[in-house]
């Protein structure tokens, strides 16, 4: 997992206080209580959201997602992009442990 060598091991994510979420059928529905926007996450994003809700480190999120979906290492930037999107939507925030 060459792409993981440059990842800060001390980073994890926390779901913001104004976010409500629930697992329905086969995906997460995420609601921003502050602005009323909601999102239906696809399978891979729901998997990542579950890991975030368990306070997994960024390394755990990447490794678990790669292993679960049997992804090649070069897909790491796509996983990081999902995390960035969650952050940009103000659903989560990055924390350093």
C-alpha positions in Angstrom: 0.0 0.0 0.0 2.4 2.6 -1.2 -0.2 5.4 -1.3 -0.6 5.1 2.5 3.0 5.9 3.4 2.4 9.6 3.1 -0.8 9.7 5.1 -0.8 11.3 8.5 -1.5 8.5 10.9 -2.9 10.8 13.5 -5.9 12.1 11.6 -9.4 11.0 12.0 -12.8 12.5 11.4 -15.7 13.5 13.6 -19.3 13.9 12.4 -20.4 17.5 13.0 -22.9 18.2 15.7 -25.6 19.5 13.4 -25.6 16.3 11.4 -28.2 13.5 11.8 -27.9 10.2 10.0 -29.6 6.9 9.7 -29.0 3.6 7.9 -32.1 2.8 5.8 -32.2 -0.4 3.8 -28.8 -0.4 2.2 -27.4 3.1 2.6 -27.0 6.0 4.9 -29.3 9.1 4.7 -27.4 12.1 6.1 -29.3 15.3 7.1 -27.7 18.7 7.8 -30.0 20.1 10.5 -28.6 23.5 10.0 -29.5 24.0 6.4 -32.0 21.2 5.8 -29.9 19.6 3.0 -29.8 15.8 2.9 -27.8 13.2 1.1 -28.4 9.6 0.2 -25.0 7.9 0.2 -24.1 5.2 -2.2 -22.6 1.8 -1.1 -19.0 2.9 -0.9 -19.7 6.3 0.7 -22.0 4.5 3.2 -19.2 2.2 4.1 -16.8 5.1 4.7 -19.5 6.9 6.7 -19.9 3.9 9.0 -16.1 3.9 9.6 -16.2 7.7 10.3 -19.0 7.1 12.8 -16.8 4.6 14.6 -14.0 7.2 14.9 -11.7 5.2 12.7 -8.4 6.8 11.8 -7.7 7.9 8.2 -5.4 4.9 7.8 -8.1 2.5 9.0 -10.7 4.1 6.7 -8.3 3.7 3.7 -7.2 0.1 4.5 -10.7 -1.1 5.4 -12.3 0.4 2.2 -9.5 -1.0 0.0 -9.9 -4.4 1.6 -13.7 -4.5 1.7 -14.1 -3.5 -2.0 -10.9 -5.3 -3.2 -9.6 -2.0 -4.7 -6.1 -1.5 -6.1 -3.9 1.0 -4.2 -4.2 3.6 -6.9 -7.8 4.2 -5.8 -6.7 5.8 -2.5 -7.1 9.3 -4.0 -10.8 8.5 -4.8 -11.4 7.5 -1.2 -9.7 10.7 0.0 -11.9 12.6 -2.4 -15.0 11.2 -0.7 -13.6 12.4 2.7 -12.9 15.8 1.2 -16.4 16.0 -0.2 -17.9 15.2 3.3 -15.7 17.9 4.7 -16.6 20.5 2.1 -20.3 19.8 2.7 -19.6 20.4 6.4 -20.7 16.9 7.4 -17.5 16.0 9.1 -14.4 17.7 10.5 -10.8 16.5 10.6 -9.3 16.0 14.0 -5.7 15.2 14.9 -5.3 12.6 17.6 
